[in-house]
Amino acid sequence: MDHLPHGGHPVPLEIPYLSKEPYNHEGEWLEYPSTQGFNLDHLRDHAFYHYPPDTVAVFLQSWLYFGLIFSVLPFKPDVDDFLNDDGTGRKFITSSKLPVYFEKWKRDVEMLSKEEKLSLWRKNHLVLEDAYRTVCYISGWPDTMPLTMNPIPPVSREMALSFALLGRALELANREILNPEAREDHLGWSSGSLLLEHMESQGWCPFLVAGIDHTFQIDGKYYASTIGPPRVQRNHRRCTDEMCTYRSSGIQHVTPTCQCLMFSPDIDKMGEILAEDKLPLLRFATNPDGKGGELKVVPGESGTRYVAMSHVWSDGLGNFAGNSMPACQLDRIQKAVDSLYHDELTIGDSQITSVPFWMDTLLIPNDHKLEKIKDATIVNMTQIYKNAKDVLVIDSEVATCSLFSDPLSVLHRILLSNWLRRLWTLQEGVFASSIHFLLSDGTTSLGALLYEGESRIGVGIKAWTKSYFTYRFGRGLGQTSKSALIEAKDPDDSRDEDMSATQISLSPEKQAWRLWDNEGAIIHVVRAVADRVSTFQSDEALCLALLLGIDARSIIAAKNKLKAREDLEKAQPDKFESPEAQQERLKLEKEPMLAFLRLVDGSIPPGVLLLPGPWQDDYGFRWAPKSFLNGPHNSSTLNIYPLSIPQEVPSKGSLDRLPSSLCRGGGGLKVMFPGFRLGEVKENRYLEKLFVIDTLPSLGLDAKEEVAEGNPPRVWQVLYRDDPDDPPWVEVRPNWQNSSSMGIIICSYTRHWQNNALTGLLVRLKGSAVEEGEKSMCEGPFVHASDLGIGAKRGARFANEKA
C-alpha cells in the first residue's frame, strides 16, 4: 500500500473501490453490520455463506477499511482522500494520505490529558482487536475456513491484504499517538502469503522466505517484497521451507574467469604460535605486479588488533578440500579489512601497512592429523570473535549492495541472507564487538545501517528492524548483553564431571538466582537458533555449548568419533552394511546432543518438555527434542518459570521450585510444576481432535460459570498430539475408573487462574497418595492441554520423570 516505504520495486496492487455510496456511518463500529443487513454473530463465526457473494465483498470493504478509519480517527475523514480515479471512471483504493491524517490526529489530541488519551487508546484497541480476528480469517482463506461453508473467498487476496496493512498502520498510530508507553503487543493481521509468493516467484529461496514469514510483521513483509529479486541468481527449485539445498561447487574466485594461484597458511607456524598460547592471524600482501602474493601467519597477542571474518561456507568461501584460498579472494579480503582502518593506515609516519585477520577456512585445519590444533581452535572460537576488534561479514547477496543504497533495503537483504540463517554465523555475530558488512564499493557497519532517522507515524518497519538486530547482536551495537551460561560445580556431587558441570554450590538465595540466569540463558539461545540450520547435524550441540560458554570438550570428542566412523565407512563401505553397524552409527550421531544435555543438567528450562518432536529415542532422554534448529517459532512454552510456586488459595505460602535435573541411573528428567490430581471424571467427550473433560456435566458445556478466585475453570480442553509413538487416546483418556491415578501439571499459569490461556500436561501418577507439598512421580506427557480447568485438589507438588 502506498502509505508505506518500498525498496524500489513496489508490488502492483490495484484494489477496486466497490461501494456505490461513500461510508458515512457515525455510530459504533460494531453497529454498522446491522445497518447493512449483516448479522454480527455470523461475521464473528465467519459464516459468510448466509449472504449473496456479490454483497459480501462490498460490505467487508466498507466495514473493514473505511469503517476502521472512521472509527479510530477522532475526526471525520474525507472518503475521497482514500480513492484514486484512473481517468475512465474506475476508482481504486489508496492510502497515500494516511500519514497526513495521522499527523493531524497527533496535533488534535495534544491538549488532552493522559487519562483521556488512555481512554481513547483502549476504545480503539478493542475495535482493532475485533477487526483483527475477522481480517485474519479472511486473509487466511481457505486454511482458516471450511471450504464446505465458504467455497469461495469472501474478498480477493489483494483486498484482504489492504485490510491487514491498514489495520497494522492504525494499530501502530493508536499506540504512538495515545499511549506510547504501551507494550508493543502486535496483532498478527495477516500471514502475507500473497507477498511471500511474489518473492518466491522472483527467485528468492523458499527457506529464506519462510524465515521472514515467521519473524516479520505484515508491513515488514510488504517492504521485503519490494526490494526486487535476488541479485545472485541460484537454483532453488529443490529448496523447501525447512532447508536450502543449494551448495556451491567449492571455493570460488572473485570472478568466474579468474585462474589465480591458491594460497595456504604455514601449518607449522600455526602450531608454533598456538604452542605459545597465542592466536594465529593472517596477512596477505599482493605482489607489485598484481599477480600472486604472500600469505603470512603472524602471532596475535593480548591487545593485538585484528578482524575476524564471518561467512557461510556454501557461499563460495569455504573449502572442504583443504586450508587454501585463491589470491583474488585473499586480496579482496585484505583490502576490505584495511578499509576499516583507512585513516590510521594512511598516516604519514605509520609503520603499519595492513591489519591482520582471522578466517576459519584457513585457520581451522582440515587434516585429521592436526585434530588437536583443530579442537583447540574450535573451543577458542568464542574468544576469537569476542576479542576481535571488528567482525567483517561477507555474504554474496549483501555484497551486491552499494554504500549509496537505501540502508533499509540493505538491512532487508541482510535479513534475507544465508548468513542470517546459518548456525555457525550466529555466535560470530552475537559475540562481535562491532559488525561490518562488505558491500560492492566498500564496507559499512551494522550500527550505521540502523541509524533510524525520522520514522513516520503508523509505519513500524524501521523500528522493528532496529529492534530485531539489537536483540540479536546487541554486543556489536554497543549494548551490554549476557550470552553465557555461568558454570558452577557442586564439589560433593559424585556424578561424572560432564554430568555436574552446571551444578550449583551457593547459598539458597544465590542458588535461586543462578538457576534463573542459567535457565534464561538456555531459553535465549534455543530461541535464537530456532530459525537457523546447519549442514552437519553434529554441529548443533557444539554451537549451543559455545553460545552458552560451557566446556565443549566432551561434545568435540563425540564429534571426532563420528567423523572417524564416517571416514572408515567411506574407505570400507562393505564392512558397515549390517543392522548392528547401522545402529552403532545412529548412536554415534546422537551422542553430541546427548553430551550437551548432560552438560546443562541442573539448568534445563521446564518448558523444554512442551517443545514438539521429533524426540530423542534413548532411554532417559525421550523428553528432549532431537534438534532445536529450524524449530517451532511459537516458543512461548520456553518462558522463564517463577522461582517459587504459589500454594492453593487462600494459602499465601509457596514452594521453592527445584532445578530440573537428570535422574541418576538414567530414569529421565526431574522437573517441578504446580499441578493437581483429577477428581471423579463423569464425562469425557470427543470432538474431532479436541477432547473436553467436564467434572460438572449437569451444567452443560455451553453453560457459563462464574469462576471463584483461586479456582481453575471446570472445563479442560485437551488437544491430543497424536504422535505415532504415543498410545491412542482411548487408552490414556481419563474416566471414572482411572481418574484418581491421573493428574495435570500446569506449564503456564498465574496465581488466580483468571483471564489466562493455561497450558498443561496430562500425566499418569506413579507414586503414593499425593498430598500438598509432597513429591509425586508421574510419567507422560501424552496429552497437551490448553484453556484448562477441573475441579480437583490443587497445590500439590509434582515431579515429572518422563524418560
C-alpha positions in Angstrom: 0.0 0.0 0.0 1.2 3.5 -0.8 1.5 4.9 2.7 4.4 2.5 3.3 8.0 3.0 2.1 9.2 0.5 -0.5 12.5 -0.9 -1.7 12.4 0.3 -5.2 10.1 -2.4 -6.7 6.6 -1.8 -5.3 4.2 -4.8 -5.6 1.5 -3.9 -8.1 -1.7 -3.9 -6.0 -4.8 -2.5 -7.7 -7.8 -2.7 -5.3 -11.0 -1.5 -6.9 -13.4 0.6 -4.9 -16.6 -1.5 -4.7 -19.1 0.6 -2.8 -21.7 2.7 -4.7 -22.2 5.0 -1.8 -19.4 6.5 0.5 -19.2 5.3 4.1 -21.0 7.8 6.4 -21.9 5.7 9.5 -21.4 7.8 12.6 -22.3 5.2 15.2 -20.2 2.5 16.9 -18.1 0.3 14.5 -19.8 -2.9 15.7 -23.3 -1.4 14.9 -22.6 -0.9 11.2 -23.2 -4.5 10.1 -26.8 -4.5 11.3 -27.4 -1.3 9.3 -26.4 -3.2 6.2 -28.4 -6.4 6.9 -25.5 -8.4 8.2 -25.7 -10.3 11.5 -22.7 -9.7 13.8 -22.7 -13.3 15.1 -22.5 -14.6 11.5 -19.5 -12.3 10.9 -17.7 -13.4 14.1 -18.3 -17.0 13.1 -17.1 -16.2 9.6 -20.3 -17.6 8.2 -20.4 -15.5 5.1 -22.4 -18.2 3.2 -25.5 -16.7 4.7 -25.2 -13.8 2.2 -25.0 -13.4 -1.6 -21.3 -13.4 -2.6 -21.6 -10.2 -4.6 -22.7 -8.3 -1.5 -20.1 -9.7 1.0 -17.0 -8.1 -0.6 -18.8 -4.7 -0.9 -19.8 -4.8 2.8 -16.4 -6.0 4.1 -14.5 -3.3 2.3 -16.8 -0.6 3.7 -16.6 -2.1 7.2 -13.0 -3.3 7.5 -11.4 -0.4 5.5 -13.4 2.8 5.7 -15.2 1.8 8.8 -12.0 1.3 10.7 -10.6 4.6 9.5 -13.8 6.4 10.6 -14.0 4.6 14.0 -10.3 5.1 15.0 -9.7 8.7 13.9 -11.2 11.3 16.3 -12.5 13.4 13.3 -14.5 12.6 10.2 -12.2 11.9 7.2 -13.0 12.5 3.6 -13.6 9.3 1.7 -12.3 10.8 -1.5 -8.9 11.2 0.1 -8.6 7.4 0.0 -9.6 6.9 -3.6 -7.8 7.3 -6.9 -9.5 7.8 -10.3 -7.8 6.1 -13.2 -9.4 8.6 -15.7 -12.0 6.1 -17.0 -14.4 6.5 -14.1 -13.0 3.5 -12.2 -11.9 4.2 -8.7 -9.2 2.4 -6.7 -8.1 2.4 -3.0 -5.1 4.5 -2.0 -3.6 5.0 1.5 -1.1 7.7 0.4 -2.7 10.4 2.6 -2.9 8.2 5.7 0.3 9.8 7.1 -1.2 13.3 6.7 -4.3 12.1 8.7 -2.0 10.6 11.4 -0.2 13.9 11.8 -3.5 15.8 12.2 -4.6 13.2 14.7 -1.4 13.8 16.7 -2.0 17.6 16.7 -5.7 17.3 17.7 -5.0 15.2 20.9 -2.1 17.2 22.2 -4.3 19.1 24.7 -5.9 16.0 26.1 -5.0 14.7 29.5 -3.1 11.4 29.9 -6.3 9.8 31.2 -8.3 11.0 28.2 -5.7 9.6 25.8 -5.6 6.3 27.6 -9.4 6.1 27.4 -9.3 6.7 23.6 -6.5 4.2 23.2 -8.4 1.4 25.0 -11.6 2.1 22.9 -9.6 2.0 19.7 -7.6 -1.1 20.7 -10.8 -3.0 21.4 -12.1 -2.1 17.9 -8.9 -3.1 16.3 -8.8 -6.4 18.2 -12.3 -7.2 16.9 -11.3 -6.3 13.4 -8.1 -8.2 13.5 -9.9 -11.5 14.2 -12.0 -11.1 11.1 -9.2 -9.8 8.9 -7.0 -12.8 10.0 -9.6 -15.3 8.9 -10.4 -13.6 5.7 -6.6 -13.3 4.8 -6.1 -17.0 5.6 -8.8 -18.4 3.3 -9.1 -21.3 2.6 -6.9 -22.6 5.5 -9.0 -20.7 8.1 -12.4 -21.5 6.8 -14.1 -24.9 5.9 -14.5 -25.0 2.1 -17.9 -26.7 2.6 -19.1 -23.5 4.3 -17.1 -20.9 2.3 -16.2 -22.4 -1.1 -15.2 -19.0 -2.5 -13.1 -16.4 -0.7 -15.1 -13.5 0.8 -12.8 -11.0 -0.9 -9.8 -11.0 -3.2 -6.4 -11.7 -1.6 -5.3 -8.1 -2.6 -8.3 -6.6 -0.8 -7.7 -8.8 2.3 -4.0 -7.6 2.3 -5.2 -3.9 2.2 -7.3 -4.6 5.3 -4.3 -6.1 7.1 -1.9 -3.3 6.1 -4.4 -0.6 7.2 -5.1 -2.4 10.5 -1.4 -2.6 11.2 -0.9 1.2 10.5 -3.9 2.1 12.7 -2.6 -0.2 15.5 0.8 1.5 15.4 -0.6 5.0 15.2 -3.0 4.4 18.0 -0.2 3.4 20.3 2.3 6.0 19.2 -0.2 8.9 19.5 -2.3 7.9 22.5 -0.2 5.5 24.6 3.5 5.4 23.5 4.4 3.6 26.8 2.1 0.7 25.9 3.7 -2.7 25.4 4.3 -3.5 21.8 2.0 -6.5 21.7 1.5 -6.6 17.9 -1.6 -8.2 16.4 -0.8 -10.6 13.6 -3.0 -9.1 10.9 -2.1 -11.5 8.1 0.4 -14.1 7.0 1.0 -12.1 3.9 1.1 -15.2 1.8 0.4 -13.1 -1.4 3.6 -11.1 -0.7 5.7 -14.2 0.1 4.5 -16.0 -3.1 5.5 -12.9 -5.0 9.0 -13.1 -3.6 9.4 -16.8 -4.4 8.2 -16.1 -8.0 11.1 -13.5 -8.2 13.6 -16.2 -7.4 14.1 -15.9 -3.6 14.8 -19.2 -1.8 11.7 -20.7 -0.1 13.8 -21.3 3.0 14.7 -17.7 3.3 11.2 -16.5 2.6 9.9 -18.9 5.3 12.3 -17.1 7.7 10.7 -13.7 7.2 7.2 -15.4 7.3 8.0 -16.5 10.9 9.5 -13.2 12.1 8.3 -10.2 10.1 5.1 -8.2 10.8 2.9 -7.7 7.8 4.3 -4.2 6.9 7.8 -5.7 7.1 6.8 -8.4 4.7 5.4 -5.8 2.3 8.8 -3.9 2.3 10.7 -7.2 1.8 8.6 -8.0 -1.2 9.5 -4.6 -2.8 13.4 -4.9 -2.7 13.3 -6.8 -6.0 14.7 -10.2 -7.0 17.9 -11.7 -5.6 20.9 -10.3 -7.4 22.9 -13.5 -7.1 21.0 -16.0 -9.2 20.9 -19.6 -7.9 18.8 -22.7 -8.5 16.4 -23.1 -5.6 14.0 -25.5 -7.4 14.6 -28.2 -4.8 14.6 -26.0 -1.7 11.8 -26.2 0.9 10.6 -24.0 3.8 12.8 -26.1 6.0 16.0 -26.3 4.0 18.0 -24.5 1.3 19.6 -27.3 -0.8 21.8 -25.0 -2.8 25.5 -25.7 -2.4 28.4 -24.0 -4.2 30.9 -26.1 -6.1 33.5 -25.3 -3.5 35.9 -22.4 -3.1 35.3 -19.8 -5.8 37.3 -17.0 -7.4 36.1 -13.4 -7.3 35.2 -13.7 -11.0 34.4 -16.9 -12.8 37.2 -16.5 -15.4 39.9 -15.9 -12.8 42.6 -18.5 -12.7 44.9 -17.1 -10.0 47.0 -19.3 -7.6 45.8 -20.9 -4.4 47.5 -20.0 -1.1 47.7 -22.0 2.1 48.9 -20.8 5.6 52.1 -22.3 7.1 50.7 -25.0 9.4 54.0 -25.4 11.2 54.0 -21.7 12.0 50.4 -22.0 13.3 51.4 -24.8 15.6 54.3 -22.8 17.0 52.1 -19.8 17.7 49.4 -21.9 19.4 52.1 -23.6 21.5 53.0 -20.1 22.8 49.3 -19.7 23.8 48.9 -17.0 21.1 46.4 -16.7 18.2 47.5 -17.3 14.6 46.4 -14.5 12.4 46.9 -13.8 8.6 48.2 -11.0 6.4 48.2 -11.1 2.6 50.4 -8.9 0.5 49.8 -8.8 -3.2 52.9 -8.6 -5.4 53.6 -5.2 -7.0 52.7 -6.6 -10.5 49.3 -7.6 -9.2 50.0 -11.3 -9.7 50.3 -13.6 -6.8 51.4 -12.5 -3.4 52.5 -13.8 0.1 50.2 -15.2 2.8 51.9 -14.7 6.2 50.9 -16.3 9.6 51.5 -13.8 12.3 51.0 -14.1 16.1 48.2 -12.4 17.8 48.9 -11.4 21.4 46.8 -9.8 24.1 45.7 -6.4 22.7 46.5 -7.2 19.1 44.0 -5.5 16.8 42.6 -7.9 14.2 39.4 -8.5 12.2 37.5 -11.8 12.3 35.8 -12.9 9.1 32.2 -14.3 9.2 30.8 -16.1 6.1 28.7 -19.1 5.0 30.9 -21.9 3.7 28.4 -22.8 1.0 28.6 -19.2 -0.3 31.9 -19.8 -2.1 34.5 -19.0 0.6 34.5 -22.4 2.3 36.9 -25.1 1.2 36.2 -28.7 2.4 39.2 -30.0 0.4 41.9 -28.1 2.3 43.0 -24.9 4.0 43.6 -22.8 0.9 42.1 -19.9 -0.9 42.7 -18.1 -4.2 44.8 -15.0 -4.3 42.0 -12.9 -5.7 39.8 -13.6 -2.7 42.6 -13.0 -0.2 43.4 -9.7 -1.9 39.7 -8.7 -1.7 39.5 -9.7 2.0 42.8 -7.9 3.0 41.6 -4.7 1.2 38.2 -4.8 2.9 39.9 -5.4 6.3 42.3 -2.5 5.7 39.5 -0.2 4.6 38.1 -0.4 8.2 41.2 1.4 9.3 41.9 3.5 6.3 42.7 6.7 8.3 45.1 5.0 10.6 46.9 3.2 7.8 47.4 6.3 5.7 49.0 8.4 8.4 52.4 9.5 7.1 54.5 8.1 9.9 52.5 4.9 10.3 54.7 1.8 10.1 51.6 -0.4 9.9 50.8 -1.4 6.3 47.9 -3.8 6.9 45.7 -5.2 9.6 45.7 -9.0 10.3 42.6 -11.1 10.0 41.3 -14.4 11.2 39.3 -16.8 9.0 38.1 -20.3 9.7 38.6 -21.6 6.1 42.3 -21.1 6.5 43.0 -21.4 10.2 40.9 -24.4 11.3 42.9 -27.4 9.9 41.1 -29.9 7.8 43.8 -32.6 8.1 42.7 -35.2 10.7 46.4 -35.5 11.7 46.1 -32.0 13.1 43.0 -32.8 15.2 44.4 -31.3 18.4 45.0 -27.9 16.8 41.6 -28.1 15.2 39.9 -28.9 18.5 41.8 -26.2 20.4 40.8 -23.6 17.8 37.1 -24.6 17.9 37.0 -24.4 21.7 38.5 -21.0 21.5 36.2 -19.6 18.8 34.0 -17.7 21.2 37.1 -15.8 22.5 38.4 -15.3 18.9 35.2 -13.4 18.0 34.9 -11.6 21.3 38.4 -10.3 21.2 38.3 -9.3 17.6 38.3 -5.5 17.1 35.7 -6.0 14.3 33.8 -8.8 12.6 33.5 -8.5 8.9 30.6 -10.3 7.2 30.9 -11.5 3.6 27.7 -12.6 2.1 27.3 -12.7 -1.7 23.8 -11.2 -1.8 24.6 -8.4 0.7 27.9 -7.7 -1.2 25.8 -6.6 -4.3 24.6 -3.6 -2.3 26.3 -0.2 -2.5 27.3 2.4 0.0 24.7 4.6 -1.7 21.9 2.0 -1.4 19.0 2.8 0.9 20.0 1.5 4.4 16.6 -0.1 4.9 17.0 -2.0 1.6 20.5 -3.2 2.6 19.1 -4.4 6.0 16.4 -6.4 4.3 18.9 -8.1 2.1 20.8 -9.0 5.3 17.5 -10.3 6.7 17.1 -12.4 3.6 20.7 -13.6 3.5 22.1 -17.1 4.1 24.4 -15.5 6.7 21.5 -14.8 9.0 20.1 -18.3 8.8 23.2 -20.4 9.3 24.0 -21.8 12.8 27.7 -21.1 12.9 27.3 -17.4 12.0 25.0 -16.8 14.9 27.8 -16.9 17.5 30.1 -14.9 15.2 27.6 -12.1 15.2 26.5 -12.5 18.8 30.0 -12.2 20.3 31.2 -9.4 17.9 32.2 -6.1 19.4 31.5 -4.4 16.0 29.8 -5.9 12.9 30.6 -4.7 9.4 29.4 -5.9 6.0 31.3 -6.0 2.8 29.5 -4.1 0.0 30.3 -3.7 -3.7 32.2 -0.5 -3.1 33.3 -0.6 0.5 32.2 -1.6 3.9 29.6 -0.4 6.3 28.8 -1.1 9.9 25.5 -2.5 11.2 25.2 0.5 13.5 25.4 2.9 10.6 22.7 0.9 8.7 20.4 1.0 11.8 20.7 4.8 12.2 16.9 5.3 12.4 16.4 9.0 11.5 12.8 10.1 11.1 10.1 7.5 11.1 6.5 8.3 10.0 3.6 7.6 12.4 2.0 4.3 11.7 5.0 2.8 10.0 6.9 0.4 12.2 9.3 -1.1 9.6 12.4 0.8 10.7 11.7 0.5 14.4 11.1 -3.3 14.1 14.3 -3.8 12.1 16.4 -1.9 14.6 14.8 -3.9 17.5 15.4 -7.2 15.7 19.1 -6.6 15.1 19.6 -5.1 18.6 18.1 -8.1 20.2 20.3 -10.5 18.1 23.5 -8.6 18.0 23.4 -6.1 20.9 27.0 -6.5 21.8 28.1 -5.4 18.3 25.9 -2.3 18.7 27.4 -1.2 22.0 24.8 -2.9 24.1 25.7 -4.9 27.2 24.5 -8.5 26.7 25.0 -11.7 28.6 25.0 -14.7 26.5 26.9 -17.2 28.6 25.6 -19.9 30.9 27.5 -19.4 34.2 29.3 -22.6 35.2 29.4 -23.8 38.8 30.1 -27.1 40.4 28.8 -29.0 43.4 32.0 -30.5 44.9 30.0 -33.1 46.8 28.3 -34.4 43.6 29.5 -37.9 42.9 28.5 -38.0 39.3 30.8 -37.8 36.4 32.4 -34.4 35.5 30.3 -33.8 32.5 27.1 -34.5 34.4 27.8 -31.9 37.1 29.3 -29.1 35.0 26.4 -26.7 35.9 25.5 -27.9 39.4 25.3 -25.0 41.8 27.0 -24.8 45.2 25.8 -21.5 46.6 23.7 -20.0 49.3 19.9 -20.7 48.8 19.2 -17.2 47.6 22.2 -17.0 45.2 21.4 -20.5 44.1 17.8 -19.5 43.1 19.0 -16.5 41.1 21.8 -18.6 39.4 19.1 -21.0 38.4 17.0 -18.2 36.9 20.1 -16.9 35.0 21.1 -20.3 33.7 17.6 -21.2 32.5 17.2 -17.8 31.0 20.5 -18.2 29.0 19.3 -21.5 27.6 15.9 -20.1 26.7 17.5 -17.2 24.8 19.9 -19.5 23.0 17.2 -22.0 22.0 15.0 -19.2 20.7 18.0 -17.7 18.8 18.8 -21.0 17.0 15.2 -21.8 16.1 15.5 -20.1 12.7 18.9 -21.4 11.9 20.1 -24.5 10.1 23.4 -26.4 9.8 24.8 -28.6 7.1 26.1 -31.1 9.7 23.7 -32.2 12.4 26.5 -32.9 14.9 27.5 -29.2 14.8 24.3 -28.1 16.6 25.3 -29.4 20.1 28.8 -27.8 19.7 27.4 -24.4 18.7 24.9 -24.5 21.6 27.7 -25.1 24.0 29.9 -22.4 22.6 27.0 -19.9 22.7 26.4 -20.8 26.4 30.1 -20.6 27.3 30.3 -24.1 28.7 33.1 -26.7 28.3 32.5 -28.3 24.9 35.3 -30.9 25.0 33.0 -33.9 25.5 30.9 -32.8 22.5 34.1 -32.4 20.4 35.2 -35.8 21.4 31.8 -37.3 20.3 32.1 -35.4 17.0 35.5 -36.8 16.4 34.4 -40.3 17.0 31.6 -39.8 14.5 34.0 -38.3 11.9 36.3 -41.2 12.3 33.5 -43.6 11.7 32.4 -41.7 8.6 36.0 -41.9 7.3 36.0 -45.6 7.8 32.7 -46.1 6.1 34.0 -44.2 3.1 37.1 -46.3 2.9 35.4 -49.7 3.6 31.7 -49.4 2.9 31.1 -53.1 2.7 32.0 -53.6 6.4 29.3 -51.3 7.7 26.1 -52.6 6.0 24.8 -54.8 8.8 21.9 -53.7 11.0 24.2 -53.7 14.0 26.7 -51.4 12.3 23.9 -49.1 11.3 22.6 -48.9 14.9 26.1 -48.2 16.1 26.3 -45.3 13.6 23.0 -43.9 14.8 24.2 -44.0 18.3 27.3 -42.0 17.4 25.2 -39.4 15.5 23.0 -38.8 18.7 25.9 -38.6 21.1 26.9 -35.0 20.6 23.4 -33.7 21.5 23.2 -36.1 24.5 26.6 -34.9 25.7 25.2 -31.3 25.5 22.1 -32.2 27.5 24.3 -33.7 30.2 26.4 -30.6 30.3 23.4 -28.4 31.1 22.0 -30.7 33.7 20.5 -28.7 36.5 19.7 -25.7 34.3 17.3 -27.2 31.7 14.1 -25.0 31.5 11.0 -26.9 32.4 9.3 -25.8 29.2 11.6 -27.9 27.1 9.1 -30.7 27.8 6.5 -28.9 25.8 8.5 -28.4 22.6 7.3 -30.5 19.7 9.2 -33.5 18.3 10.7 -35.5 16.9 12.2 -36.5 20.2 15.2 -38.4 21.3 14.6 -42.2 21.5 17.3 -43.1 24.0 16.0 -44.1 27.4 16.3 -41.2 29.9 16.2 -38.6 27.1 12.9 -39.1 25.4 11.7 -35.8 26.9 14.2 -33.9 24.7 13.8 -32.8 21.1 16.3 -34.3 18.6 17.1 -30.8 17.4 16.3 -27.2 18.4 17.1 -25.9 14.8 14.5 -24.6 12.4 12.1 -25.4 15.1 8.8 -24.0 16.5 8.6 -20.3 16.1 6.0 -20.0 18.8 8.3 -20.7 21.7 6.0 -19.4 24.5 6.4 -22.7 26.3 10.0 -21.8 27.0 9.1 -18.8 29.1 11.1 -18.3 32.2 9.3 -20.0 35.1 8.9 -18.5 38.6 11.4 -19.5 41.2 8.6 -20.4 43.6 5.2 -21.8 43.0 2.2 -20.5 45.0 0.2 -22.9 47.0 -3.6 -23.2 46.8 -5.6 -20.0 47.6 -6.3 -18.9 50.3 -2.9 -20.0 51.5 -0.2 -17.4 50.9 2.7 -19.8 51.1 4.8 -21.0 48.3 7.0 -23.9 47.4 10.6 -23.4 46.1 10.9 -24.7 42.5 13.8 -27.1 42.3 16.2 -27.2 39.3 15.3 -29.6 36.5 17.9 -32.4 36.7 18.6 -35.8 35.1 17.6 -38.8 37.2 20.5 -40.8 38.5 20.7 -44.1 36.7 19.1 -42.6 33.5 15.4 -42.5 34.6 14.5 -39.3 32.8 14.3 -35.6 33.7 13.0 -34.3 37.0 11.0 -31.2 36.6 8.8 -29.3 39.0 5.4 -27.8 38.1 2.3 -26.9 40.1 -0.4 -29.5 39.5 -3.3 -31.5 40.9 -4.9 -34.9 40.8 -8.1 -35.3 38.8 -11.3 -35.7 40.8 -14.1 -38.0 39.7 -14.5 -37.6 36.0 -18.1 -38.1 35.0 -18.0 -37.2 31.3 -15.5 -37.4 28.5 -16.5 -36.1 25.1 -14.7 -36.5 21.8 -14.8 -33.6 19.3 -12.6 -34.3 16.4 -9.1 -33.7 17.8 -10.4 -31.7 20.7 -11.1 -33.6 23.9 -13.3 -31.9 26.6 -13.3 -33.3 30.1 -16.1 -31.9 32.3 -16.5 -32.6 36.0 -19.9 -30.8 36.1 -21.7 -32.2 33.1 -25.1 -31.4 34.6 -24.5 -27.7 33.8 -24.0 -28.4 30.1 -20.9 -27.4 28.2 -22.4 -24.2 27.0 -23.3 -23.0 30.5 -21.4 -20.0 31.8 -20.0 -20.5 35.3 -18.5 -17.7 37.4 -15.0 -18.8 38.4 -14.2 -18.3 42.1 -10.9 -16.6 42.8 -8.2 -19.1 43.2 -10.1 -21.9 41.5 -9.4 -23.1 38.0 -12.3 -23.3 35.4 -14.2 -26.5 35.4 -13.5 -27.5 31.8 -10.3 -28.7 30.3 -10.0 -28.6 26.5 -7.3 -31.2 25.9 -5.6 -31.4 22.5 -4.1 -34.8 21.9 -0.9 -34.5 20.0 -1.5 -37.9 18.2 2.2 -38.7 18.0 2.9 -42.1 16.3 5.0 -43.2 19.3 2.2 -42.5 21.8 -0.7 -44.8 22.7 -4.2 -44.0 21.2 -6.3 -41.6 23.1 -8.9 -44.2 24.1 -6.1 -45.9 26.1 -5.0 -42.9 28.0 -8.0 -40.7 28.4 -9.3 -40.1 32.0 -12.6 -41.8 33.0 -14.4 -42.6 36.2 -12.3 -45.7 36.7 -8.8 -44.3 36.3 -9.1 -40.6 37.0 -7.8 -40.8 40.6 -4.4 -42.1 39.3 -4.1 -39.3 36.8 -3.2 -35.6 37.2 -2.4 -32.5 35.3 0.8 -30.5 35.7 0.4 -26.8 34.8 3.0 -25.5 32.5 1.9 -21.9 32.2 -0.1 -20.4 35.0 -0.8 -17.5 37.3 -1.9 -17.4 40.9 -5.6 -16.6 40.3 -6.2 -18.6 37.1 -8.4 -15.9 35.6 -8.2 -14.4 32.1 -5.4 -16.8 31.2 -4.8 -19.3 28.4 -3.3 -22.1 30.5 -1.3 -25.0 29.2 -0.5 -28.2 30.8 0.2 -31.9 30.5 -2.0 -34.9 31.4 0.2 -37.4 33.3 -0.2 -40.8 35.0 0.8 -40.7 38.7 3.2 -43.4 39.8 3.8 -42.6 43.5 1.8 -42.9 46.7 -1.0 -40.6 47.6 -0.2 -37.0 46.6 -0.5 -34.5 49.4 0.2 -30.8 49.3 3.9 -30.2 49.5 5.0 -33.7 48.7 6.6 -35.1 45.6 4.9 -37.5 43.2 6.4 -39.4 40.4 4.5 -39.2 37.2 5.1 -40.1 33.6 4.0 -38.5 30.4 3.4 -36.3 28.6 0.9 -38.0 26.4 -1.6 -35.1 26.1 -1.1 -31.4 25.6 -3.9 -29.3 27.2 -5.0 -25.7 26.9 -7.6 -23.4 28.4 -7.9 -25.9 31.2 -9.7 -26.5 34.5 -11.0 -29.4 36.5 -12.4 -29.4 40.0 -9.6 -31.2 41.9 -7.1 -31.0 44.7 -4.6 -28.3 43.8 -1.3 -27.1 45.2 0.3 -30.4 45.0 4.0 -30.7 44.1 4.7 -32.8 41.1 7.9 -34.1 39.6 7.7 -35.3 36.1 10.1 -38.1 35.2 9.2 -38.7 31.6 12.1 -40.8 30.3 
